[in-house]
């Protein structure tokens, strides 16, 4: 412990304060002594230094003290300037000052402020994406926007195609639009996530876009096929009457004609299938009326009142067959659907087969196209088997009467399969498959409206089937001069009963078999 005089103690304290200020970079260094201002030293011969008591100090003494404090830029002893003091000699005053000698340390250049600046540490944590180059981040954002744009374009094309097709109910179409919008938002969120989510989002977006584009293209193809089906070239004279029917509100009848040929539907041939479907869209009831192909009736405008086989009317055109049935049952038939063997096979196969109810068990012959073991009750048929079931008559005890019932059973089974929810998926493919082998005079808009009503309801239809009856006979026919042919003479009571049922369905009444 050493004692210092008051004056030396004050000088020591001032030196410590000055050194603290010198240790701060960028600040002007100040000495423990103050230079007198010019105003106060005016008239003096030289500059003087004074302590805090106003006593003058020799300038050379100050310079020597100042130079002795630094040993160099690399090393500096904070207290080396005071090593020459003998603190025991300064005991002029009674007050004691405790001085604790501190060890010296090496002074670094940056501590003296020679252009060195200590780097500040940042407390902000770097995010993972900050470590990537800016160009990489920009590239990922551009890729995400590109995938999102592709998905939006695919969604818009799909919805436009669905509207163009016109067969999907507006309620379903709105629900589909909402789901697609949610998928767009989901992919967008995934594109802004971590690397794994970005990859899955890109994969999902591209997959959805591909599916939507394929579906849009397929719907355009279906609409084109639909136009081919509904051209109505076979009977253009019926177009005006057919155009005035509102198929979603008004009851109407459709003549279903099946010609006995393969290939092009425009071929003129006999009509082996003659079915009238009377439809009431409000009551959801369909009456199927089957007339045997050998029914012995006059052909209006052709036979001059002389009877002929109904099947021969088909050789004069489908309009002649429709006129013959209109006269027989006293009913207006504005629409027709014309199919052949090829279209029947394709429709049944596209539907995935049909379940047909048979009244009897029998085996079809080779002349029907395929040998099929038919059992009484429910039979699951593919296209070829269904066609053989429709064409067989030699193995049937009732001949053509039973064949007409079998044809009716196939049509009924096809209608039930087409009215199931699976038609949402199979319907477009069904239209596309049979476009070259089916023809109708129903307009595209009418067919679209009919399908839309069916899909919107999904309640199913009540299908009732009846068949005209008669007595087998051998008679001369107008269209054949080679001799008498096997015919079926109509039963007047059966014809009258069918007329009543048709009128009842058109009036909105419920009928039964």
KAGI-V629380 format. One record per residue. N is the residue number from 1. NEAR is the number of other ideal C-beta (glycine too) atoms within 8 Angstrom. D_CENTER is the distance of its C-alpha to the mean C-alpha in Angstrom with 2 decimals. Layout:
n: [N/N]
near: [NEAR/NEAR]
d_center: [D_CENTER/D_CENTER]
//
This chain:
n: [1/2/3/4/5/6/7/8/9/10/11/12/13/14/15/16/17/18/19/20/21/22/23/24/25/26/27/28/29/30/31/32/33/34/35/36/37/38/39/40/41/42/43/44/45/46/47/48/49/50/51/52/53/54/55/56/57/58/59/60/61/62/63/64/65/66/67/68/69/70/71/72/73/74/75/76/77/78/79/80/81/82/83/84/85/86/87/88/89/90/91/92/93/94/95/96/97/98/99/100/101/102/103/104/105/106/107/108/109/110/111/112/113/114/115/116/117/118/119/120/121/122/123/124/125/126/127/128/129/130/131/132/133/134/135/136/137/138/139/140/141/142/143/144/145/146/147/148/149/150/151/152/153/154/155/156/157/158/159/160/161/162/163/164/165/166/167/168/169/170/171/172/173/174/175/176/177/178/179/180/181/182/183/184/185/186/187/188/189/190/191/192/193/194/195/196/197/198/199/200/201/202/203/204/205/206/207/208/209/210/211/212/213/214/215/216/217/218/219/220/221/222/223/224/225/226/227/228/229/230/231/232/233/234/235/236/237/238/239/240/241/242/243/244/245/246/247/248/249/250/251/252/253/254/255/256/257/258/259/260/261/262/263/264/265/266/267/268/269/270/271/272/273/274/275/276/277/278/279/280/281/282/283/284/285/286/287/288/289/290/291/292/293/294/295/296/297/298/299/300/301/302/303/304/305/306/307/308/309/310/311/312/313/314/315/316/317/318/319/320/321/322/323/324/325/326/327/328/329/330/331/332/333/334/335/336/337/338/339/340/341/342/343/344/345/346/347/348/349/350/351/352/353/354/355/356/357/358/359/360/361/362/363/364/365/366/367/368/369/370/371/372/373/374/375/376/377/378/379/380/381/382/383/384/385/386/387/388/389/390/391/392/393/394/395/396/397/398/399/400/401/402/403/404/405/406/407/408/409/410/411/412/413/414/415/416/417/418/419/420/421/422/423/424/425/426/427/428/429/430/431/432/433/434/435/436/437/438/439/440/441/442/443/444/445/446/447/448/449/450/451/452/453/454/455/456/457/458/459/460/461/462/463/464/465/466/467/468/469/470/471/472/473/474/475/476/477/478/479/480/481/482/483/484/485/486/487/488/489/490/491/492/493/494/495/496/497/498/499/500/501/502/503/504/505/506/507/508/509/510/511/512/513]
near: [5/7/9/11/9/9/8/11/10/10/10/10/8/11/11/8/9/12/9/8/10/10/6/8/7/4/7/3/7/5/8/7/10/6/6/9/6/5/5/6/10/6/3/7/2/5/8/10/13/12/11/6/6/5/6/6/11/7/10/6/8/12/8/8/9/8/7/8/8/7/6/6/6/6/7/12/8/9/9/11/8/8/6/4/7/6/10/7/5/11/7/5/6/3/5/6/8/5/8/4/5/6/4/7/5/6/10/6/8/10/8/10/10/7/4/8/6/5/4/4/4/4/4/4/4/6/5/5/6/6/5/7/5/6/6/8/10/8/8/9/8/8/9/14/8/8/15/13/8/11/15/9/9/14/12/8/11/14/12/9/13/11/8/9/12/11/9/11/8/6/7/10/12/8/8/11/9/8/8/12/9/8/11/12/8/10/15/11/9/12/13/7/9/5/5/7/9/14/8/9/17/12/8/12/14/10/8/12/13/9/8/14/11/8/10/13/9/10/14/10/9/12/12/8/11/13/9/9/13/12/7/13/6/11/12/6/6/13/10/7/9/14/7/6/11/5/13/8/6/7/11/10/14/12/15/13/14/14/14/10/8/5/7/6/12/6/9/5/10/10/16/12/12/19/13/16/12/14/12/12/12/7/9/10/13/12/13/14/15/14/14/15/15/12/15/14/11/10/14/8/5/10/10/5/4/7/10/15/13/16/11/14/14/15/8/9/9/13/10/14/16/13/10/14/15/11/10/11/12/6/11/6/12/10/13/15/12/12/15/16/11/9/12/15/12/12/15/15/10/11/12/7/9/12/9/13/10/13/6/9/6/8/8/13/9/6/6/12/9/10/8/11/5/11/7/6/6/6/12/7/13/8/12/9/11/15/15/14/17/14/13/14/9/6/8/12/5/6/9/11/12/13/15/15/12/13/14/13/12/15/13/12/12/12/11/9/12/10/9/7/5/8/12/7/6/11/11/11/9/13/12/11/9/14/11/7/12/13/12/12/13/13/9/10/7/11/13/12/11/12/10/13/11/10/13/9/7/7/5/6/9/9/10/12/12/12/12/15/6/13/6/8/9/6/10/6/13/11/9/9/3/3/6/6/11/6/14/13/10/12/10/6/6/11/12/8/9/12/11/8/13/15/8/10/16/9/6/8/6/7/9/4/4]
d_center: [91.41/92.98/94.31/93.59/95.34/93.52/93.39/91.94/89.47/88.23/87.99/86.04/83.57/83.09/82.50/79.80/78.02/78.28/76.83/73.85/73.15/73.62/70.98/68.27/66.98/67.10/69.79/73.28/75.80/78.63/81.91/83.67/86.22/85.91/87.46/89.57/88.34/90.13/91.38/92.99/94.44/95.87/99.40/99.04/99.86/96.85/93.59/93.90/91.63/92.16/90.95/89.73/93.36/94.22/96.36/96.34/95.13/96.14/93.43/94.30/93.88/90.38/89.47/90.82/88.88/85.70/86.07/86.86/83.58/81.40/82.08/79.43/75.82/74.69/76.75/77.85/79.80/79.18/82.62/84.65/86.31/87.97/89.27/92.71/93.25/95.57/94.40/97.46/99.65/97.92/99.40/101.00/99.11/99.06/95.27/93.47/90.18/88.33/86.77/84.49/84.23/80.64/79.78/78.89/75.53/74.39/73.03/70.09/69.81/66.67/68.67/71.14/68.46/68.83/65.41/63.49/60.65/59.20/55.44/53.79/51.30/48.05/46.89/43.27/41.09/38.93/35.24/33.72/31.80/35.13/36.50/34.08/35.10/33.88/32.61/30.41/28.84/28.26/26.71/24.23/23.26/22.85/20.65/18.39/18.26/17.59/14.54/13.24/14.19/12.50/9.04/10.00/11.31/8.46/6.35/9.77/10.51/7.76/8.95/12.41/12.39/11.55/14.40/16.52/16.27/17.39/17.13/14.44/16.29/15.82/15.60/12.67/10.94/11.88/10.64/7.05/7.66/9.29/6.91/4.57/8.23/9.41/7.43/8.97/12.20/12.24/12.13/14.67/16.88/16.91/17.94/20.91/22.10/24.49/24.47/22.85/19.98/19.59/19.42/16.84/14.70/15.15/14.40/11.14/10.07/11.37/9.91/6.19/7.65/9.67/7.46/5.78/9.46/10.95/9.28/10.41/13.72/14.15/13.87/16.44/18.56/18.47/19.58/22.32/23.38/23.49/25.86/28.02/28.36/29.28/31.85/34.78/37.29/39.37/40.59/40.08/42.83/40.60/37.88/39.56/40.03/36.50/34.96/36.61/34.96/32.29/30.53/28.76/32.16/35.08/36.28/36.55/37.72/36.29/38.52/37.04/39.11/39.09/41.20/42.92/41.72/39.08/37.15/36.98/36.51/38.84/41.88/44.49/45.50/46.66/44.32/44.43/41.82/42.56/40.42/40.00/36.96/37.70/34.63/34.73/31.24/32.70/34.41/31.79/34.64/35.10/38.59/38.94/42.38/43.55/46.57/48.38/48.46/52.29/52.73/55.91/55.17/56.15/53.74/53.79/54.84/55.66/58.12/60.30/60.22/61.03/58.79/56.53/53.80/50.41/48.81/51.06/49.51/46.39/48.50/49.09/45.42/42.81/44.15/47.48/46.01/44.25/47.53/49.40/47.21/47.25/51.03/51.21/49.14/49.66/45.95/43.82/41.05/38.88/36.13/36.26/34.02/35.70/34.81/36.79/37.15/34.43/31.77/32.80/32.44/28.97/27.67/29.08/27.79/24.22/24.42/25.54/29.13/30.75/33.27/36.36/39.32/42.66/45.95/48.05/48.07/48.88/48.29/47.03/49.18/48.50/48.84/45.59/43.74/43.33/45.46/43.58/45.10/44.02/44.77/45.43/42.45/38.82/38.01/34.71/34.70/32.70/32.94/36.42/37.82/36.63/38.26/41.50/41.51/41.28/43.98/46.63/49.68/52.79/52.13/51.83/54.92/53.80/52.66/50.52/50.23/48.48/46.35/45.08/44.16/42.37/40.33/39.54/38.41/35.96/34.50/34.23/32.49/29.93/29.30/28.84/26.35/24.40/24.36/22.80/19.19/18.62/18.83/15.17/14.54/17.98/18.59/17.15/18.84/21.94/22.27/21.89/24.47/27.12/26.84/30.10/32.00/31.28/32.40/32.42/33.77/31.13/29.31/25.66/25.16/27.17/25.24/21.92/23.52/24.92/21.69/20.01/23.04/22.84/19.22/19.95/23.13/22.47/26.10/27.41/30.32/34.00/35.19/38.97/40.73/44.29/46.33/49.33/52.52/55.69/58.68/58.86/61.49/62.62/62.87/63.11/59.96/59.81/57.62/59.72/63.44/64.10/64.96/63.65/60.19/58.70/57.12/56.14/58.08/55.94/56.78/57.25/56.47/53.15/52.23/53.24/51.20/48.07/48.78/49.00/45.71/43.88/45.47/44.56/40.83/40.85/42.68/40.08/42.33/41.35/42.99/43.52/44.73]
//
